[in-house]
Amino acid sequence: MDLWMIGKERYVLISIFVIVLFASLFLLIVTWKNRYNIPKTLTILTIVIYIAFIFLSLLSLIFIVSFGYNS
């Protein structure tokens, strides 16, 4: 099965996780640029949460594509 066909079949799941990925990246950059205005513990907590969202969305995208390729 072609990668293009997998993308066409599962575009809803892929688009959801891509939106989560880009939103997390955007919020991570905004938090990093304003880290001097935010308390240090809150900055660390938000950065860890955003990195976890990025990691989980990348893993889920890999899972969606690999599961679709093997089925």
Contacts in CASP RR format, 6 or more apart in sequence:
PFRMAT RR
TARGET T0000
AUTHOR 0000-0000-0000
METHOD contacts of the structure
MODEL  1
MDLWMIGKERYVLISIFVIVLFASLFLLIVTWKNRYNIPKTLTILTIVIY
IAFIFLSLLSLIFIVSFGYNS
1 68 0 8 1.000
1 69 0 8 1.000
3 65 0 8 1.000
3 69 0 8 1.000
6 65 0 8 1.000
6 68 0 8 1.000
6 69 0 8 1.000
7 14 0 8 1.000
7 65 0 8 1.000
9 68 0 8 1.000
10 64 0 8 1.000
10 65 0 8 1.000
10 68 0 8 1.000
13 64 0 8 1.000
14 61 0 8 1.000
14 64 0 8 1.000
14 65 0 8 1.000
17 57 0 8 1.000
17 60 0 8 1.000
17 61 0 8 1.000
17 64 0 8 1.000
18 57 0 8 1.000
18 61 0 8 1.000
20 53 0 8 1.000
20 57 0 8 1.000
21 53 0 8 1.000
21 54 0 8 1.000
21 57 0 8 1.000
21 58 0 8 1.000
21 61 0 8 1.000
24 50 0 8 1.000
24 53 0 8 1.000
24 54 0 8 1.000
24 57 0 8 1.000
25 50 0 8 1.000
25 54 0 8 1.000
27 46 0 8 1.000
27 50 0 8 1.000
28 47 0 8 1.000
28 50 0 8 1.000
28 51 0 8 1.000
28 54 0 8 1.000
31 38 0 8 1.000
31 43 0 8 1.000
31 46 0 8 1.000
31 47 0 8 1.000
31 50 0 8 1.000
32 47 0 8 1.000
35 43 0 8 1.000
38 46 0 8 1.000
END
